[in-house]
Structure formats: structure tokens, C-alpha cells
Amino acid sequence: MPFIHTQTNARISAGQEAAIKEKLGKAIALFPGKSEYWLMLRFTDNARMWFRGYQNVPIAMVEVELFGQAEAGLCEQMTETVCDILHDELNIPTEHIYVNYTFSDTWGWNRKNF
């Protein structure tokens, strides 16, 4: 049950969103038992955001939420992949991207909890 929210002050076109979706769908498989089949994504573009005191530079905040836990090394790989994706697709410098991980032992779906 992975969920990834990508928030940026950049504009995301429909084509860019589709490309990012495809790449994140592949990247989530870095985590054992996770796949695009269960991946939910949310994109928020044109957000009012500030970084280092500036708002006129492209920036992004990515939240990765997972059911269960993940090894630090896998999170490191995912961070590298997410940064590369956003740099390639939206031209956001990798040093302007934060990635945060949240892990949960309780996740609901289809009227029940896991």
C-alpha cells in the first residue's frame, strides 16, 4: 500500500505527469512486496512554496508513505531515483528536492485494515 505525494512549485503538464507516474510505478518495486498495482499517487503543482528564502526557484517535496517498514538503504535508493525523475522530467535541481518517508503498521483498504 504505497502512496506518493509529489508537491512542487513547477507546472506539471499531462505528459510529464504520465511520465513521472510510469517511472514512480517502476521505482516503488525497489521495496519488497510493493508494486505499481497498489501504488496511489497525488500530484500538486504550481504550489506556493519557499526554499532557502526563495520562491522563484523550482523545488519539490515528495512524501513516500509505506505500509510496514523499509531498510534505510532502500530508502536511499528511492531518494536517488525520485530526485533523478524530477530532475529529468521537471528540470528541478536535485538539491532542491526533499523526500520524506512515513511508515505505518495500520493501513485501511476496502472497508478493512491490514
Secondary structure in CASP SS format (residue, H / E / C, confidence):
PFRMAT SS
TARGET T0000
AUTHOR 0000-0000-0000
METHOD secondary structure of the structure
MODEL  1
M C 1.00
P C 1.00
F E 1.00
I E 1.00
H E 1.00
T E 1.00
Q E 1.00
T E 1.00
N C 1.00
A C 1.00
R C 1.00
I C 1.00
S C 1.00
A H 1.00
G H 1.00
Q H 1.00
E H 1.00
A H 1.00
A H 1.00
I H 1.00
K H 1.00
E H 1.00
K H 1.00
L H 1.00
G H 1.00
K H 1.00
A H 1.00
I H 1.00
A H 1.00
L H 1.00
F C 1.00
P C 1.00
G C 1.00
K C 1.00
S C 1.00
E H 1.00
Y H 1.00
W H 1.00
L C 1.00
M E 1.00
L E 1.00
R E 1.00
F E 1.00
T E 1.00
D C 1.00
N C 1.00
A C 1.00
R C 1.00
M C 1.00
W C 1.00
F E 1.00
R C 1.00
G C 1.00
Y E 1.00
Q C 1.00
N C 1.00
V C 1.00
P C 1.00
I C 1.00
A E 1.00
M E 1.00
V E 1.00
E E 1.00
V E 1.00
E E 1.00
L E 1.00
F E 1.00
G C 1.00
Q C 1.00
A C 1.00
E C 1.00
A H 1.00
G H 1.00
L H 1.00
C H 1.00
E H 1.00
Q H 1.00
M H 1.00
T H 1.00
E H 1.00
T H 1.00
V H 1.00
C H 1.00
D H 1.00
I H 1.00
L H 1.00
H H 1.00
D H 1.00
E H 1.00
L H 1.00
N C 1.00
I C 1.00
P C 1.00
T H 1.00
E H 1.00
H H 1.00
I E 1.00
Y E 1.00
V E 1.00
N E 1.00
Y E 1.00
T E 1.00
F E 1.00
S E 1.00
D C 1.00
T C 1.00
W C 1.00
G E 1.00
W E 1.00
N C 1.00
R C 1.00
K E 1.00
N E 1.00
F C 1.00
END
